[in-house]
Amino acid sequence: MARKQNPEKDLVVSSGAAAARPRRTASAARPKHSPNAAEIQSTPARAEYAPSHEEIATLAYTYWLERGCQGGSPEQDWQRAERELRVKASAAALA
């Protein structure tokens, strides 16, 4: 009798080799986050403005300098800078 084979179970990785991750397909992608009412209300008007990479990097860098070049998270600085630039742009668009 023929035996079914599952290629994922047959994967053997030696202790010295890095494991290869299987690629995700569109159907296996993570479910999208749907915002709750509080997130929608706290989000400023959704303008199509997207700050440039340089603008975000410069503002995130100033946050790091303000902390004395210590601690914190570059990712959090980046997200904060991006958020603040979008808020400023939407406020300017409404004025």
C-alpha positions as CSV (number, residue, x, y, z in Angstrom):
1,M,0.0,0.0,0.0
2,A,1.3,3.5,-0.9
3,R,2.0,5.7,2.0
4,K,1.1,9.4,2.0
5,Q,4.0,11.7,2.6
6,N,3.8,15.2,4.1
7,P,6.9,17.2,3.1
8,E,6.8,19.3,6.2
9,K,7.1,16.3,8.4
10,D,10.0,14.9,6.4
11,L,12.1,18.0,6.9
12,V,15.3,17.2,8.8
13,V,17.6,19.9,10.1
14,S,20.9,19.2,11.5
15,S,22.1,21.1,14.6
16,G,24.5,23.2,12.6
17,A,22.1,24.3,9.9
18,A,19.5,27.1,10.1
19,A,15.9,25.9,9.6
20,A,14.2,27.2,6.5
21,R,10.7,28.6,7.0
22,P,8.0,27.6,4.6
23,R,6.6,30.5,2.6
24,R,3.2,31.8,3.4
25,T,0.6,31.9,0.8
26,A,-2.2,34.4,0.6
27,S,-4.6,32.0,2.2
28,A,-2.2,31.3,5.1
29,A,-1.6,35.0,5.8
30,R,-2.4,36.4,9.2
31,P,-6.0,37.6,9.7
32,K,-6.3,41.4,9.3
33,H,-6.9,43.5,12.4
34,S,-10.2,45.1,12.5
35,P,-10.1,48.3,14.7
36,N,-12.6,48.6,17.6
37,A,-14.7,51.7,18.2
38,A,-12.2,53.4,20.5
39,E,-9.4,53.0,17.9
40,I,-11.5,54.5,15.2
41,Q,-12.5,57.5,17.4
42,S,-8.9,58.2,18.5
43,T,-7.6,58.0,14.9
44,P,-7.4,61.4,13.3
45,A,-9.1,62.0,9.9
46,R,-7.5,59.6,7.5
47,A,-5.7,61.8,5.0
48,E,-3.8,60.3,2.2
49,Y,-0.6,62.0,3.4
50,A,2.3,59.6,4.0
51,P,5.4,61.2,5.6
52,S,8.6,60.6,3.8
53,H,11.2,58.2,5.1
54,E,13.6,61.1,5.8
55,E,11.0,63.0,7.8
56,I,10.2,60.1,10.0
57,A,13.8,59.2,10.5
58,T,14.7,62.7,11.4
59,L,12.0,63.0,14.0
60,A,12.7,59.6,15.4
61,Y,16.3,60.5,15.8
62,T,15.4,63.7,17.7
63,Y,13.4,61.5,20.2
64,W,16.5,59.4,20.7
65,L,18.7,62.5,21.2
66,E,16.1,63.9,23.7
67,R,16.6,60.7,25.8
68,G,20.3,61.4,26.0
69,C,21.1,58.7,23.3
70,Q,20.1,56.0,25.7
71,G,17.4,53.4,26.2
72,G,14.1,53.3,24.4
73,S,13.2,51.4,21.3
74,P,13.9,52.5,17.7
75,E,10.7,50.9,16.6
76,Q,8.6,52.8,19.1
77,D,10.4,56.1,18.1
78,W,9.7,55.4,14.5
79,Q,6.0,54.7,15.1
80,R,5.7,57.7,17.3
81,A,7.3,60.0,14.7
82,E,5.1,58.6,11.9
83,R,2.0,59.0,14.0
84,E,2.8,62.6,15.0
85,L,3.7,63.6,11.4
86,R,0.3,62.2,10.2
87,V,-1.5,64.1,13.0
88,K,0.2,67.3,12.1
89,A,-0.6,66.9,8.4
90,S,-4.2,66.1,9.0
91,A,-4.5,69.1,11.4
92,A,-3.0,71.4,8.8
93,A,-5.4,70.0,6.2
94,L,-8.4,70.8,8.4
95,A,-7.2,74.3,9.2
